[in-house]
């Protein structure tokens, strides 16, 4: 039984970028890394289909981060008010 090799995402990206950036053919990369042409072609297709989402996710993550910052700022404001009230109450209680 043939054991299947597993490749990391970094290795797949490096392989595809070798084709795109360095102008190598799929056959050249296939020979160099000893991987079938069909596998590398599939990686390339998947890479090209998903590459626009890289920038979309950054925008979504930034929106999530902004929402979280706003929530934390509200909490800080609320806690600051509670602290001020507690200080005033404690000074009033000292005089009684």
Secondary structure, 3 states (H helix, E strand, C coil): CCCCCCCCHHHHHHHHHHHHHHCCCHHHHHHHHCCCHHHHHHHHHHHHHHHHHHHHHHHHHHHHHHHHHHHHHHHHHHHHHHHHHHHHHHHHHHCC
